[in-house]
Amino acid sequence: MKYFNHIVGNSLGPLRALPRVQASVGGCRDNKFEDGKVIKALKYVAAAAVATLAPMSASALTYFSAYGDGDTYNFSDGYQSLVGVALAPEGAGTITLNIVNDIGANLRFAFDLVAETLSGVTYTFAGAPVTPDFGAPVAGSTQLVINYTGANVGDQIAFAMSAVPVPAAAALMLTAMGALALVRRNKQA
């Protein structure tokens, strides 16, 4: 309130010089209103107007998970998810998630998109643009930043995140390549 007293009080400075105002209400001629009370009431009205018109936050999504905007995901947390839903229409917003490799082993951050209906979504990991369903090594800490241009009521974003050992990722890739080779071989026969 001190901020509003300073701003609104200075802008209403000329009103402080007003003498006491006498009013006649309902036949009573001796009602007196001190200018301090009027100014105080005007300050509350101004404060309410500023609070109503001011933007509130970077993301107005409601989160139905252990993680939300501004939280930190540690590799030691294991498999986790983030689910955000717009309960009211909103303009552009940003979701920032801090990613920390607190284990120190050769691990990659795995990001698996489950659902996304927000408008104009872009993903940035460690300062570089990425596509959903990516995996990336993390040494120390970095950020996953999700920007969107708007959301309607019911729009959502949901994704799973986990730390995956690098050797497991390599084995998975080799297995997938082997399966593709078998499919190709069977088609030729």
MARGU-335118 format. One record per residue (C-alpha): residue number from 1; residue in one letter; x, y, z. Coordinates in steps of 0.5 Angstrom, whole numbers, plus 500, padded with zeros to 3 digits. Layout:
<pts>
<NUM,A,<X,Y,Z>>
...
</pts>
This chain:
<pts>
<1,M,<500,500,500>>
<2,K,<506,505,501>>
<3,Y,<507,505,494>>
<4,F,<500,507,492>>
<5,N,<500,512,498>>
<6,H,<507,515,494>>
<7,I,<504,515,487>>
<8,V,<497,516,488>>
<9,G,<498,521,494>>
<10,N,<503,525,490>>
<11,S,<498,525,484>>
<12,L,<492,528,489>>
<13,G,<497,533,492>>
<14,P,<492,539,490>>
<15,L,<487,536,494>>
<16,R,<490,536,500>>
<17,A,<490,544,500>>
<18,L,<482,543,500>>
<19,P,<479,546,506>>
<20,R,<474,542,510>>
<21,V,<468,540,506>>
<22,Q,<461,541,509>>
<23,A,<455,537,506>>
<24,S,<448,537,507>>
<25,V,<445,530,507>>
<26,G,<438,529,509>>
<27,G,<437,535,512>>
<28,C,<443,535,517>>
<29,R,<447,541,515>>
<30,D,<453,539,520>>
<31,N,<456,533,517>>
<32,K,<463,534,516>>
<33,F,<468,530,511>>
<34,E,<475,531,513>>
<35,D,<480,532,506>>
<36,G,<484,526,509>>
<37,K,<478,521,509>>
<38,V,<476,523,502>>
<39,I,<484,522,500>>
<40,K,<484,515,503>>
<41,A,<478,513,500>>
<42,L,<481,515,493>>
<43,K,<487,512,494>>
<44,Y,<483,505,495>>
<45,V,<479,506,489>>
<46,A,<486,508,485>>
<47,A,<489,502,488>>
<48,A,<484,497,486>>
<49,A,<484,500,479>>
<50,V,<491,499,478>>
<51,A,<491,492,481>>
<52,T,<485,490,476>>
<53,L,<489,493,470>>
<54,A,<496,490,471>>
<55,P,<498,484,468>>
<56,M,<499,478,473>>
<57,S,<504,473,471>>
<58,A,<508,470,465>>
<59,S,<503,464,465>>
<60,A,<496,463,468>>
<61,L,<496,456,467>>
<62,T,<493,452,473>>
<63,Y,<498,446,474>>
<64,F,<495,439,476>>
<65,S,<502,436,477>>
<66,A,<508,436,482>>
<67,Y,<511,441,477>>
<68,G,<509,448,474>>
<69,D,<512,454,472>>
<70,G,<519,456,475>>
<71,D,<520,449,479>>
<72,T,<526,445,478>>
<73,Y,<527,438,476>>
<74,N,<532,434,479>>
<75,F,<535,428,475>>
<76,S,<534,424,482>>
<77,D,<527,425,482>>
<78,G,<526,420,477>>
<79,Y,<520,420,472>>
<80,Q,<516,426,473>>
<81,S,<510,430,469>>
<82,L,<508,437,468>>
<83,V,<500,438,467>>
<84,G,<498,445,465>>
<85,V,<491,447,463>>
<86,A,<488,454,462>>
<87,L,<482,455,466>>
<88,A,<481,462,463>>
<89,P,<483,465,456>>
<90,E,<489,468,456>>
<91,G,<494,471,451>>
<92,A,<502,469,450>>
<93,G,<505,466,456>>
<94,T,<512,462,458>>
<95,I,<513,456,462>>
<96,T,<520,455,465>>
<97,L,<523,449,468>>
<98,N,<530,449,471>>
<99,I,<533,442,469>>
<100,V,<539,440,474>>
<101,N,<543,433,473>>
<102,D,<544,432,481>>
<103,I,<547,425,480>>
<104,G,<553,426,475>>
<105,A,<553,420,471>>
<106,N,<552,420,464>>
<107,L,<545,421,463>>
<108,R,<540,425,458>>
<109,F,<534,429,460>>
<110,A,<528,425,456>>
<111,F,<522,430,454>>
<112,D,<516,426,452>>
<113,L,<510,430,450>>
<114,V,<503,427,452>>
<115,A,<498,433,450>>
<116,E,<499,440,447>>
<117,T,<493,444,445>>
<118,L,<496,451,446>>
<119,S,<497,456,441>>
<120,G,<504,457,437>>
<121,V,<508,453,442>>
<122,T,<516,453,441>>
<123,Y,<521,449,446>>
<124,T,<528,452,448>>
<125,F,<532,447,451>>
<126,A,<539,450,454>>
<127,G,<538,456,449>>
<128,A,<537,452,443>>
<129,P,<530,451,439>>
<130,V,<528,444,440>>
<131,T,<522,439,438>>
<132,P,<518,436,442>>
<133,D,<520,429,444>>
<134,F,<527,430,445>>
<135,G,<533,428,449>>
<136,A,<539,432,451>>
<137,P,<545,431,455>>
<138,V,<545,435,461>>
<139,A,<552,437,465>>
<140,G,<550,441,471>>
<141,S,<544,445,470>>
<142,T,<540,448,464>>
<143,Q,<533,451,463>>
<144,L,<527,448,459>>
<145,V,<523,454,456>>
<146,I,<516,453,453>>
<147,N,<513,459,450>>
<148,Y,<506,460,447>>
<149,T,<502,465,444>>
<150,G,<495,464,447>>
<151,A,<490,459,450>>
<152,N,<483,458,450>>
<153,V,<479,455,456>>
<154,G,<481,448,456>>
<155,D,<487,448,452>>
<156,Q,<493,444,456>>
<157,I,<500,442,456>>
<158,A,<502,435,459>>
<159,F,<509,432,458>>
<160,A,<513,427,462>>
<161,M,<521,428,464>>
<162,S,<526,423,466>>
<163,A,<533,422,466>>
<164,V,<536,416,461>>
<165,P,<543,413,462>>
<166,V,<546,414,455>>
<167,P,<548,407,454>>
<168,A,<541,405,454>>
<169,A,<539,410,449>>
<170,A,<545,407,445>>
<171,A,<542,400,446>>
<172,L,<535,403,444>>
<173,M,<537,406,438>>
<174,L,<541,400,435>>
<175,T,<535,395,437>>
<176,A,<531,400,433>>
<177,M,<536,400,427>>
<178,G,<536,392,427>>
<179,A,<529,392,427>>
<180,L,<528,397,421>>
<181,A,<534,392,417>>
<182,L,<529,386,419>>
<183,V,<523,389,416>>
<184,R,<527,392,410>>
<185,R,<530,385,409>>
<186,N,<523,382,409>>
<187,K,<520,386,404>>
<188,Q,<525,385,399>>
<189,A,<524,377,400>>
</pts>
